[in-house]
Amino acid sequence: MRYENILIEPLSELHGVSVLTLNRPGLLNAMNTRMFEEILDCARRISHDDSVRCMILTGAGRSFCAGADLKERQGMDDATWRRQHHTIEEAFLALKEIPQATIAAVEGHAYAGGMELALMCDFIIASTTARFALAEVKRGIMPGGGGIQNLVRSAGMRRAKQYLFTGDPFDAARAEALGVVNEVTPEGGALARCVEIARAILDAAPMSVRYAKLAASRGGEVDFHTGYALDIAAYNVLVQSEDRNEGINAFNEKRKPVWKNR
């Protein structure tokens, strides 16, 4: 399907990986209503596409995403604002709920809703050019795209509050120290590093990755014993899979496994 404000393309050199690109580079990929609608549609489609094993989210041009398009919001009445935000909530949660692995490749600004969008991915790889901020308090609102919950969970309560209360930006090195990003690459290297990681993910059994993501994401939100029960429930599903037998056979036969996703 063709979109106006995003691109979704399979990675030609690596079957099973799709790249979702925010594509309004002249506006630093600021998200308008149509882009939110397209992200929602794209996330739903990917979730049901078994040919996709990993999705990389990135931005066109010199910025990942500067946040919501405030020019579009100028003069927007309360009812229209709420309708738009309902679409944002659906889109961001749909991205978070994609069962396949998702990685954000961040170059340049990831501000406000742009940072929140990146935080909805499983993890973030950033280059030295990346700068992050949840600056909504400087605009009379607060983060409404999951940024508060995700920042608290990645950086810790006290450190998250500092940036939530001030709206101050921080660079890639600070983001790595906070646990917001996994790795920092040289300028222009974030996407390439994501592809390397995606290649390693594709070597793993697809059902195993999906269930590990489910157990980690949901288990991280509950107490240990409840989370561990979820681990074991998922583990027991995998024990009965064809791919479990294939994995053991491939190891013993010293060959690469051929996964069937069943």
C-alpha positions as CSV (number, residue, x, y, z in Angstrom):
1,M,0.0,0.0,0.0
2,R,1.2,3.5,-0.8
3,Y,1.3,6.2,1.9
4,E,1.7,9.9,1.7
5,N,3.8,10.6,4.8
6,I,5.6,7.3,5.5
7,L,7.4,4.6,3.5
8,I,7.3,0.9,4.3
9,E,9.7,-1.2,2.3
10,P,11.3,-4.6,2.6
11,L,15.0,-4.5,3.1
12,S,16.4,-5.8,-0.2
13,E,19.5,-7.4,1.2
14,L,17.8,-9.1,4.2
15,H,14.6,-11.0,3.6
16,G,12.2,-10.7,6.5
17,V,13.1,-7.2,7.5
18,S,10.9,-4.1,6.7
19,V,11.9,-0.5,7.2
20,L,9.3,2.0,8.2
21,T,10.5,5.5,7.3
22,L,8.8,8.7,8.5
23,N,8.9,10.7,5.4
24,R,8.4,14.5,5.8
25,P,12.1,15.5,5.8
26,G,11.4,19.1,5.0
27,L,9.5,19.4,8.3
28,L,11.9,17.2,10.3
29,N,9.3,14.4,9.9
30,A,6.8,16.3,12.1
31,M,3.7,14.1,12.5
32,N,0.4,15.4,11.1
33,T,-3.0,13.7,11.4
34,R,-2.5,11.8,8.2
35,M,0.9,10.4,9.3
36,F,-0.7,9.1,12.5
37,E,-3.4,7.4,10.5
38,E,-0.8,5.8,8.3
39,I,1.4,4.6,11.1
40,L,-1.7,3.0,12.7
41,D,-2.6,1.2,9.4
42,C,1.0,0.2,8.8
43,A,1.5,-1.2,12.3
44,R,-1.7,-3.3,12.0
45,R,-0.6,-4.7,8.6
46,I,2.8,-5.6,9.8
47,S,1.4,-7.4,12.9
48,H,-0.5,-9.8,10.6
49,D,2.3,-10.3,8.0
50,D,4.2,-13.5,8.9
51,S,6.8,-12.7,6.2
52,V,8.1,-9.8,8.4
53,R,10.4,-11.0,11.2
54,C,11.8,-7.6,12.2
55,M,10.8,-3.9,11.6
56,I,13.2,-1.0,11.8
57,L,11.7,2.5,12.3
58,T,13.6,5.5,11.1
59,G,13.3,9.0,9.7
60,A,14.1,10.5,6.3
61,G,16.7,13.3,6.1
62,R,18.6,14.7,9.0
63,S,16.0,14.1,11.8
64,F,14.2,11.1,13.2
65,C,11.1,13.1,14.2
66,A,10.5,16.5,15.7
67,G,7.2,15.5,17.2
68,A,3.7,16.5,16.3
69,D,3.1,19.1,13.6
70,L,2.3,22.2,15.7
71,K,1.4,24.3,12.7
72,E,-1.4,21.8,11.9
73,R,-2.5,22.2,15.6
74,Q,-2.6,26.0,15.5
75,G,-6.2,27.0,16.1
76,M,-7.4,23.4,16.4
77,D,-10.5,23.2,18.6
78,D,-10.7,20.9,21.6
79,A,-12.9,18.3,19.9
80,T,-10.6,18.0,16.9
81,W,-7.5,17.9,19.1
82,R,-9.1,15.0,21.1
83,R,-10.0,13.1,17.9
84,Q,-6.5,13.5,16.7
85,H,-5.0,12.4,20.0
86,H,-7.3,9.3,20.0
87,T,-5.7,8.3,16.7
88,I,-2.2,9.0,18.2
89,E,-3.0,6.7,21.1
90,E,-4.2,3.9,18.8
91,A,-1.2,4.3,16.4
92,F,1.5,4.3,19.2
93,L,-0.1,1.4,21.0
94,A,-0.4,-0.5,17.7
95,L,3.3,0.0,17.2
96,K,4.1,-1.2,20.7
97,E,1.9,-4.3,20.2
98,I,3.6,-5.5,17.0
99,P,4.5,-9.1,17.8
100,Q,7.7,-9.0,15.8
101,A,10.9,-7.4,16.9
102,T,11.0,-3.6,16.4
103,I,14.0,-1.3,16.5
104,A,14.2,2.5,16.2
105,A,17.2,3.9,14.3
106,V,17.6,7.5,15.5
107,E,19.6,10.2,13.8
108,G,19.1,13.8,14.7
109,H,16.1,15.1,16.7
110,A,13.7,12.7,18.5
111,Y,11.6,15.3,20.3
112,A,8.2,15.0,22.1
113,G,6.0,12.6,20.1
114,G,9.1,11.6,18.1
115,M,10.9,10.4,21.2
116,E,7.7,8.7,22.4
117,L,7.3,6.9,19.1
118,A,10.9,5.6,19.3
119,L,10.3,4.5,22.9
120,M,7.4,2.3,21.7
121,C,9.9,0.1,19.8
122,D,11.6,-2.8,21.6
123,F,14.8,-0.8,21.7
124,I,16.6,2.1,20.2
125,I,20.0,2.5,18.4
126,A,21.1,6.1,18.1
127,S,23.9,7.9,16.4
128,T,26.1,10.6,17.9
129,T,23.8,13.2,16.2
130,A,20.7,12.1,18.2
131,R,19.1,14.4,20.6
132,F,16.1,13.5,22.8
133,A,13.5,15.5,24.7
134,L,10.0,15.2,26.1
135,A,9.4,19.0,26.0
136,E,5.6,19.0,26.2
137,V,5.7,20.8,29.6
138,K,7.1,23.8,27.7
139,R,3.9,23.8,25.5
140,G,1.4,23.7,28.4
141,I,0.7,20.0,28.1
142,M,2.5,16.7,29.0
143,P,3.7,13.6,27.1
144,G,0.6,11.8,25.9
145,G,2.1,9.1,23.7
146,G,3.4,6.7,26.4
147,G,6.6,8.7,26.9
148,I,6.1,9.0,30.7
149,Q,5.6,5.4,31.3
150,N,8.3,4.3,28.9
151,L,10.9,6.8,30.2
152,V,10.2,5.8,33.8
153,R,10.7,2.1,32.9
154,S,13.9,2.7,31.0
155,A,15.6,5.5,33.0
156,G,14.2,5.0,36.4
157,M,11.6,7.1,38.3
158,R,13.9,9.9,39.7
159,R,16.0,10.4,36.6
160,A,12.9,10.4,34.4
161,K,11.2,13.0,36.5
162,Q,14.1,15.4,35.9
163,Y,13.6,15.4,32.2
164,L,9.8,15.2,32.4
165,F,9.6,18.3,34.7
166,T,12.1,20.4,32.8
167,G,11.6,19.3,29.2
168,D,15.3,19.7,28.7
169,P,17.0,17.8,25.8
170,F,19.8,15.3,26.2
171,D,22.3,13.8,23.8
172,A,22.9,10.3,22.7
173,A,25.6,9.6,25.3
174,R,23.3,10.7,28.1
175,A,20.5,8.6,26.6
176,E,22.8,5.5,26.6
177,A,23.8,6.2,30.2
178,L,20.1,6.5,31.2
179,G,19.2,3.3,29.5
180,V,17.0,5.0,26.9
181,V,19.1,3.7,24.0
182,N,21.0,0.5,23.7
183,E,24.0,1.6,21.6
184,V,25.4,4.8,20.1
185,T,27.0,4.6,16.6
186,P,29.0,7.2,14.6
187,E,27.0,9.7,12.7
188,G,24.9,8.1,9.9
189,G,25.5,4.6,11.4
190,A,22.3,3.9,13.3
191,L,20.3,2.2,10.5
192,A,23.3,0.0,9.5
193,R,23.7,-1.2,13.0
194,C,20.0,-2.0,13.2
195,V,20.3,-4.1,10.1
196,E,23.2,-6.0,11.8
197,I,21.0,-6.7,14.8
198,A,18.1,-7.6,12.6
199,R,20.3,-10.2,10.8
200,A,21.1,-11.8,14.2
201,I,17.3,-11.8,15.1
202,L,16.6,-13.6,11.8
203,D,18.9,-16.4,12.8
204,A,16.7,-17.1,15.8
205,A,13.4,-19.1,15.6
206,P,10.6,-16.7,14.8
207,M,8.1,-18.2,17.3
208,S,10.8,-18.0,20.0
209,V,11.4,-14.3,19.4
210,R,7.7,-13.6,19.4
211,Y,7.1,-15.4,22.7
212,A,10.2,-14.0,24.3
213,K,9.0,-10.5,23.4
214,L,5.5,-11.2,24.8
215,A,7.0,-12.6,28.0
216,A,9.5,-9.7,28.4
217,S,7.0,-7.0,27.6
218,R,4.1,-8.3,29.7
219,G,6.2,-9.9,32.4
220,G,8.1,-6.6,33.0
221,E,4.8,-5.0,34.0
222,V,3.9,-7.5,36.8
223,D,5.5,-9.1,39.8
224,F,8.2,-11.7,39.3
225,H,6.2,-14.8,40.0
226,T,3.4,-13.7,37.7
227,G,5.9,-12.9,35.0
228,Y,7.7,-16.2,35.4
229,A,4.4,-18.0,35.1
230,L,4.0,-16.3,31.7
231,D,7.5,-17.3,30.8
232,I,6.7,-21.0,31.5
233,A,3.4,-20.9,29.7
234,A,5.1,-19.6,26.6
235,Y,8.0,-22.0,27.0
236,N,5.6,-24.9,27.0
237,V,4.0,-23.8,23.8
238,L,7.5,-23.8,22.1
239,V,8.3,-27.2,23.5
240,Q,5.6,-28.6,21.3
241,S,6.6,-26.8,18.1
242,E,8.3,-28.2,15.0
243,D,10.9,-25.5,15.3
244,R,12.0,-26.8,18.7
245,N,12.8,-30.2,17.1
246,E,14.5,-28.5,14.2
247,G,16.7,-26.4,16.5
248,I,17.9,-29.4,18.4
249,N,18.5,-31.5,15.2
250,A,20.3,-28.7,13.6
251,F,22.6,-28.3,16.6
252,N,23.4,-32.0,16.7
253,E,23.9,-32.2,12.9
254,K,26.1,-29.1,13.0
255,R,24.1,-27.2,10.4
256,K,22.0,-24.0,10.2
257,P,18.4,-24.6,11.2
258,V,15.5,-24.1,8.7
259,W,12.7,-22.5,10.6
260,K,9.1,-23.1,9.7
261,N,7.4,-20.8,12.2
262,R,5.3,-23.6,13.6
